[in-house]
């Protein structure tokens, strides 16, 4: 029963996304799958950075009312 409810909620979310953006789910998913978070470490510390948003990604997030992520997520210098 719980599985059926989760599947129904996922389908509802997909339909809302398609209706709001005017794009098909495979298109939305393909665009957003290109977003990545990279973790970079070195002798001076660690930082996490999101890939630069493309125009289609920015448009999708705007249509969905989702704020664009910050480019630098975390910046942690190595303790001395």
Buried (B, 14 or more C-beta within 10 A) or exposed (E): EEEEEEEEEEEEEBEEBBEEBEBEBEBBEEBBEEBEEEEEEEEEEEBBBBEEBEEBBEBBBEBEEEEEEEEEEEEEEEEE
